[in-house]
């Protein structure tokens, strides 16, 4: 079965410093992987997705993620955090041959001035 | 971009009453819509998959008679929480997928509906 594990429930960074949100996946096939962001009282927004094309995926708002099969990882990064990046981030995998998305437990990103 | 709306954004109701939540795809047709539930500080749990013109498929442990789903058109799905009880209080989120989109996995999410049952 497919699953994702988000290794940190909370991450705190200072504004202007790099962001790293970690995600490991488990899948018996080449998965489709996503990162979604959820701001308070707003809907989930797709940041980026990996679908077996380039392993380095660039998303919106300066985020990117790298698919590493050898490490079964799909970590989300951003070179310089902004206050507006404070939110909940979900790593998501698409289940094989179904429409279902399987969500990780989420990582809350705090950005300090 | 693809926009999905939900109505109402929040609702408070008395125990025993029923509540209907609407999910609309505003600028695209969605053959498939999904309903999720999110408890405070937790992840999203898929409740059911709704296909236009057919019965919804419920996840294990979700009572289909409790959570009635109707997907009558390509732009509208509704979730009705019947005889709501305080334990049904939660954040309900819908999502929609493009009809015929290449890379079918991408879902576009609504802003959610916060239900509080007193």
HADDOCK unambig.tbl for C-alpha pairs under 7 A between the chains (distance, minus, plus):
assign (segid A and resid 42 and name CA) (segid B and resid 111 and name CA) 4.87 0.50 0.50
assign (segid A and resid 43 and name CA) (segid B and resid 109 and name CA) 5.85 0.50 0.50
assign (segid A and resid 43 and name CA) (segid B and resid 110 and name CA) 5.20 0.50 0.50
assign (segid A and resid 43 and name CA) (segid B and resid 111 and name CA) 3.49 0.50 0.50
assign (segid A and resid 43 and name CA) (segid B and resid 112 and name CA) 6.15 0.50 0.50
assign (segid A and resid 44 and name CA) (segid B and resid 109 and name CA) 5.62 0.50 0.50
assign (segid A and resid 94 and name CA) (segid B and resid 105 and name CA) 6.62 0.50 0.50
assign (segid A and resid 99 and name CA) (segid B and resid 105 and name CA) 6.43 0.50 0.50
assign (segid A and resid 103 and name CA) (segid B and resid 43 and name CA) 6.56 0.50 0.50
assign (segid A and resid 103 and name CA) (segid B and resid 44 and name CA) 6.34 0.50 0.50
assign (segid A and resid 104 and name CA) (segid B and resid 43 and name CA) 6.61 0.50 0.50
assign (segid A and resid 105 and name CA) (segid B and resid 42 and name CA) 6.29 0.50 0.50
assign (segid A and resid 105 and name CA) (segid B and resid 43 and name CA) 4.86 0.50 0.50
assign (segid A and resid 106 and name CA) (segid B and resid 43 and name CA) 6.25 0.50 0.50
